[in-house]
Amino acid sequence: MAEDYDIVIAGGGPVGSALALGLRDSGHRIALLEARPRDAAVEDARVIALSHGSRLVMERLGAWQALAEVTPIHTIAVSQQQRFGRVELSAADAQVPALGYVVSYVALQRALADAVAGSTVEVMNGCSAREFTSNADEAIVGVECGGMTRQFHTRLVALADGADGLQLARVEERDYRQSALVCEVISEEPHQNRAFERFTPHGPLALLPTHRGWSLVWTAQPDRANALAALNDADFCVELRAVFGATLGAFSLRGARQVFPLMLRQARRPLAPRVVLVGNAAQSLHPVAGQGFNLGLRDAWELAQAARDARDPGASATLNAYFSERRFDRTATILFTDTLIRLFSNNIPIIDRLCGAGLAALSSIPPAKNFLVRRMMFGARG
Ligand SMILES: Cc1cc2nc3c(=O)[nH]c(=O)nc-3n(C[C@H](O)[C@H](O)[C@H](O)COP(=O)(O)OP(=O)(O)OC[C@H]3O[C@@H](n4cnc5c(N)ncnc54)[C@H](O)[C@@H]3O)c2cc1C
């Protein structure tokens, strides 16, 4: 059975859903394919730190108000284990209400999906894109829905199927040899809307404030991350305090620990005529500094702007304008997160010491601090 659409979005995760929302009243006929069946439970312990810029985009998409349990971040303390260097970034200095907002991946996904469900976009849950072909005139997407094969003819295919999706266009893939252990913890001291990023020789450890306590993202070599996940609760909390320090008192654990392997992946673009990749399908980053979704949301927003008023949303002129608009932000954000990891996750004493000195210096140079804050709030165009 062949079906015709102007735009087919493969992947209804947060980025694909945001793209669908950005295009909802464009007049284009849009299909959003999501492999997961509708109402399937999403088991994901991740929280996402949304930047101030992402809040503004989410507001424009009409999905901000529906977000459940959003915790604003008022300060971020960046430090290095066994070094004195420390810098504190604050919303007051940056003259914004918050440096960022912490929300669970599940709540983010739900708010965006609910907003799409109330629009003209045709959402097809339990449908996986399997393959596509394209030429200058059209693209054809082969889809499997509940055991049936379907074919969608379209003018634009947006692949938003995440890092584990079709993986059609890898140009660079680098294993960080790190995994992120994610779980909820509670501390003796309340969070007071503070976030912490602590660099250790094994990888960064982040504590993000949530409605229930903290979300911990503890990065380490895969063996160590798995060993930490296997510790009993009490030993895990002792180990956490040993690495993080005594600032927040003793920790206790809430819920399960989940481990995510970490890679840098960047896709070649343009991949094929009438095909574009957005979000983690285009690039997946180390979670240090919480940039991945924020970058993907900017992809979705800019693609929606380029395609919504175009008579032919998949025309090469439309897509080339989009690629050149996104190139700088994408390259700079990947470089930013990758450099942080290369500099801080190492055992080379001279670099280690320089990083400590760098943090101390950053603390006393307001323009440099301001640059860092704007980069984290708005991306490379901030
Ligand atoms: C531990 C951790 C912490 C993070 N913290 C932050 C943070 O604080 N801030 C931040 O900005 N980013 C963060 N990120 C990154 C963020 O999670 C991702 O960038 C974001 O989830 C990407 O969204 P996406 O929609 O592109 O992909 P995904 O979230 O992977 O969604 C892809 C969707 O596509 C569907 N799908 C897959 N294959 C197909 C197919 N063939 N057909 C149809 N549908 C398909 C999947 O079911 C899924 O729903 C973090 C990542 C990790 C691992």
The ligand as an SDF file (V2000), in Angstrom:
LIG
                    3D

 53 58  0  0  0  0  0  0  0  0999 V2000
   22.9500    9.8350   30.6740 C   0  0  0  0  0  0  0  0  0  0  0  0
   22.5020   10.8970   29.7180 C   0  0  0  0  0  0  0  0  0  0  0  0
   22.1920   12.1700   30.1880 C   0  0  0  0  0  0  0  0  0  0  0  0
   21.8050   13.1750   29.2940 C   0  0  0  0  0  0  0  0  0  0  0  0
   21.5460   14.4250   29.7950 N   0  0  0  0  0  0  0  0  0  0  0  0
   21.2160   15.4160   28.9350 C   0  0  0  0  0  0  0  0  0  0  0  0
   20.9660   16.7430   29.4180 C   0  0  0  0  0  0  0  0  0  0  0  0
   21.0450   17.0240   30.6170 O   0  0  0  0  0  0  0  0  0  0  0  0
   20.6580   17.7170   28.5150 N   0  0  0  0  0  0  0  0  0  0  0  0
   20.5720   17.4520   27.1750 C   0  0  0  0  0  0  0  0  0  0  0  0
   20.3040   18.3690   26.3870 O   0  0  0  0  0  0  0  0  0  0  0  0
   20.7960   16.1990   26.6920 N   0  0  0  0  0  0  0  0  0  0  0  0
   21.1060   15.1860   27.5330 C   0  0  0  0  0  0  0  0  0  0  0  0
   21.3270   13.9250   27.0410 N   0  0  0  0  0  0  0  0  0  0  0  0
   21.1570   13.6740   25.5930 C   0  0  0  0  0  0  0  0  0  0  0  0
   19.6700   13.4350   25.2370 C   0  0  0  0  0  0  0  0  0  0  0  0
   19.1580   12.3720   25.9970 O   0  0  0  0  0  0  0  0  0  0  0  0
   19.5370   13.1390   23.7580 C   0  0  0  0  0  0  0  0  0  0  0  0
   20.2340   14.0990   23.0140 O   0  0  0  0  0  0  0  0  0  0  0  0
   18.0660   13.1110   23.3250 C   0  0  0  0  0  0  0  0  0  0  0  0
   17.3840   12.0900   23.9790 O   0  0  0  0  0  0  0  0  0  0  0  0
   17.9690   12.9430   21.8110 C   0  0  0  0  0  0  0  0  0  0  0  0
   16.6100   12.8870   21.4350 O   0  0  0  0  0  0  0  0  0  0  0  0
   16.1880   12.2130   20.0620 P   0  0  0  0  0  0  0  0  0  0  0  0
   14.7160   12.4080   19.9410 O   0  0  0  0  0  0  0  0  0  0  0  0
   17.0750   12.6860   18.9660 O   0  0  0  0  0  0  0  0  0  0  0  0
   16.5480   10.6660   20.2290 O   0  0  0  0  0  0  0  0  0  0  0  0
   15.9240    9.5940   21.2230 P   0  0  0  0  0  0  0  0  0  0  0  0
   15.6410   10.2020   22.5390 O   0  0  0  0  0  0  0  0  0  0  0  0
   16.8460    8.4180   21.1800 O   0  0  0  0  0  0  0  0  0  0  0  0
   14.5470    9.1810   20.5260 O   0  0  0  0  0  0  0  0  0  0  0  0
   14.5360    8.4200   19.3240 C   0  0  0  0  0  0  0  0  0  0  0  0
   13.1240    7.8910   19.1040 C   0  0  0  0  0  0  0  0  0  0  0  0
   13.0690    7.2180   17.8420 O   0  0  0  0  0  0  0  0  0  0  0  0
   12.3820    5.9740   17.9740 C   0  0  0  0  0  0  0  0  0  0  0  0
   12.9160    5.0910   16.9130 N   0  0  0  0  0  0  0  0  0  0  0  0
   14.1080    4.4520   16.8620 C   0  0  0  0  0  0  0  0  0  0  0  0
   14.2570    3.7930   15.6880 N   0  0  0  0  0  0  0  0  0  0  0  0
   13.1170    4.0350   14.9790 C   0  0  0  0  0  0  0  0  0  0  0  0
   12.6740    3.6320   13.6730 C   0  0  0  0  0  0  0  0  0  0  0  0
   13.4370    2.8570   12.8760 N   0  0  0  0  0  0  0  0  0  0  0  0
   11.4340    4.0440   13.2500 N   0  0  0  0  0  0  0  0  0  0  0  0
   10.6540    4.8300   14.0490 C   0  0  0  0  0  0  0  0  0  0  0  0
   11.0260    5.2300   15.3120 N   0  0  0  0  0  0  0  0  0  0  0  0
   12.2560    4.8500   15.7470 C   0  0  0  0  0  0  0  0  0  0  0  0
   12.7210    5.5210   19.3920 C   0  0  0  0  0  0  0  0  0  0  0  0
   11.7470    4.6120   19.8710 O   0  0  0  0  0  0  0  0  0  0  0  0
   12.7140    6.8540   20.1480 C   0  0  0  0  0  0  0  0  0  0  0  0
   11.4300    7.1910   20.6310 O   0  0  0  0  0  0  0  0  0  0  0  0
   21.7230   12.8980   27.9100 C   0  0  0  0  0  0  0  0  0  0  0  0
   22.0200   11.6230   27.4360 C   0  0  0  0  0  0  0  0  0  0  0  0
   22.4190   10.6280   28.3280 C   0  0  0  0  0  0  0  0  0  0  0  0
   22.7440    9.2490   27.7920 C   0  0  0  0  0  0  0  0  0  0  0  0
  1  2  1  0
  2  3  1  0
  2 52  2  0
  3  4  2  0
  4  5  1  0
  4 50  1  0
  5  6  2  0
  6  7  1  0
  6 13  1  0
  7  8  2  0
  7  9  1  0
  9 10  1  0
 10 11  2  0
 10 12  1  0
 12 13  2  0
 13 14  1  0
 14 15  1  0
 14 50  1  0
 15 16  1  0
 16 17  1  0
 16 18  1  0
 18 19  1  0
 18 20  1  0
 20 21  1  0
 20 22  1  0
 22 23  1  0
 23 24  1  0
 24 25  2  0
 24 26  1  0
 24 27  1  0
 27 28  1  0
 28 29  2  0
 28 30  1  0
 28 31  1  0
 31 32  1  0
 32 33  1  0
 33 34  1  0
 33 48  1  0
 34 35  1  0
 35 36  1  0
 35 46  1  0
 36 37  1  0
 36 45  1  0
 37 38  2  0
 38 39  1  0
 39 40  1  0
 39 45  2  0
 40 41  1  0
 40 42  2  0
 42 43  1  0
 43 44  2  0
 44 45  1  0
 46 47  1  0
 46 48  1  0
 48 49  1  0
 50 51  2  0
 51 52  1  0
 52 53  1  0
M  END
$$$$
